[in-house]
Amino acid sequence: MNDIQERIATSFRAQGLMATLGARLVSVADGEVQIELPFSTQISQQHGYVHAGAITSVVDSACGYAALTKAPPGCEVVSAEFKINFVRPAIGERFLAIGKVQSSGKLLTVCTGEVRALSGTTWKVVAIMQATMVNVRA
């Protein structure tokens, strides 16, 4: 594991929300991070779908950590803004949030993210995000 992978894994383990949701860091690569979320009734809404807040949280973290792979030394990242579109109900056995860097600069990093739901052997996109992350001094 390289330094940035270890740094992101350590940061991810320190996030109480990700632990509460049951999310798991799946992969860290240059400009891309994947986080898995298992289905649980504890994070569902009244219709039985995974709650939009849970879906948003994991894809926001995936985008943030993707941005962190591009951040200058001595910086952390925080979300400045994001927009999320839910394209179908979040129904599935597990969900995969994928954050990808589209453009990174000295201060801002623009990312895209998507969340895919697995039902049986079929993956379907349930949400798409565009996010801007800001580099901040650690």
C-alpha positions in Angstrom: 0.0 0.0 0.0 1.4 3.4 -0.9 1.4 6.5 1.2 -1.8 8.0 -0.2 -3.7 4.7 0.1 -2.6 4.4 3.7 -3.5 8.0 4.4 -7.0 7.6 2.9 -7.6 4.2 4.7 -6.6 5.8 8.0 -8.9 8.8 7.4 -11.8 6.5 6.3 -11.4 4.5 9.5 -11.7 7.7 11.6 -15.1 8.6 10.0 -17.8 7.8 12.4 -20.6 8.2 9.8 -19.0 5.6 7.4 -18.8 3.2 10.3 -22.4 3.9 11.3 -23.6 3.3 7.8 -21.5 0.1 7.5 -19.5 1.4 4.5 -16.2 -0.1 3.5 -13.4 1.4 1.5 -12.9 -0.9 -1.5 -10.2 0.7 -3.6 -8.0 3.8 -3.8 -6.3 4.7 -7.1 -4.9 8.0 -8.5 -8.0 10.1 -9.0 -10.5 7.4 -8.1 -11.9 6.0 -4.9 -14.6 3.3 -4.4 -16.7 2.8 -1.3 -19.1 -0.1 -0.8 -22.4 0.2 1.2 -24.3 -3.0 2.1 -28.1 -2.8 2.3 -29.5 -2.5 5.8 -33.0 -1.6 7.0 -31.2 0.7 9.5 -30.4 3.0 6.6 -33.6 2.7 4.7 -36.4 5.1 4.3 -40.2 4.5 4.6 -40.5 2.7 1.3 -37.7 0.3 2.0 -35.1 2.0 -0.3 -31.7 3.1 1.0 -32.2 6.6 2.2 -31.0 9.4 0.0 -28.9 10.7 2.9 -26.9 7.5 3.1 -26.4 7.3 -0.7 -25.3 11.0 -0.7 -22.9 10.4 2.2 -21.0 7.6 0.6 -20.7 9.2 -2.8 -19.6 12.5 -1.2 -16.9 10.6 0.7 -15.8 8.8 -2.5 -15.5 12.1 -4.4 -13.7 13.7 -1.4 -11.2 10.9 -1.2 -10.7 10.9 -4.9 -9.8 14.6 -4.6 -7.5 13.9 -1.8 -5.4 11.6 -4.1 -4.6 14.8 -6.1 -4.3 17.3 -3.2 -0.9 18.9 -2.6 1.2 17.7 0.3 0.0 19.0 3.7 -3.6 19.5 2.5 -6.9 17.8 3.4 -10.1 18.3 1.4 -13.6 19.4 2.3 -16.8 19.6 0.2 -17.5 23.1 -1.2 -20.6 22.1 -3.1 -22.3 19.1 -4.8 -25.3 18.3 -6.8 -26.8 14.8 -6.8 -29.4 13.3 -9.1 -31.3 10.2 -8.1 -32.1 8.3 -11.3 -33.9 5.3 -9.7 -34.8 4.0 -6.3 -31.8 2.7 -4.3 -32.9 -0.9 -4.2 -30.2 -3.6 -4.0 -28.2 -5.9 -1.9 -25.2 -3.6 -1.9 -24.1 -0.3 -3.4 -20.9 0.9 -4.9 -20.0 4.6 -4.8 -17.3 5.6 -7.3 -15.7 9.0 -7.1 -13.5 10.3 -9.9 -11.5 13.4 -10.3 -12.3 15.4 -13.5 -10.1 18.4 -12.9 -7.7 19.4 -10.1 -6.0 22.6 -9.3 -4.2 24.3 -6.5 -7.4 25.0 -4.6 -10.3 23.3 -6.2 -11.0 19.8 -7.5 -14.0 18.9 -9.5 -15.2 15.3 -9.2 -18.0 13.2 -10.6 -19.5 10.3 -8.7 -22.0 7.6 -9.2 -23.6 5.0 -7.1 -24.5 1.6 -8.5 -26.9 -0.9 -6.9 -26.3 -4.6 -7.2 -29.4 -6.8 -7.4 -28.6 -10.4 -8.2 -25.9 -10.1 -10.8 -27.1 -6.8 -12.3 -25.6 -3.4 -11.5 -27.7 -0.3 -12.1 -26.8 3.3 -11.5 -29.1 4.9 -8.9 -27.4 8.3 -8.3 -25.0 10.7 -10.1 -23.1 13.4 -8.3 -21.0 16.4 -9.4 -18.9 17.8 -6.6 -16.3 20.5 -5.9 -13.8 19.9 -3.2 -11.5 22.5 -1.6 -8.0 21.9 -0.5 -7.4 23.1 3.1 -4.2 23.0 5.2 -4.1 20.0 7.5 
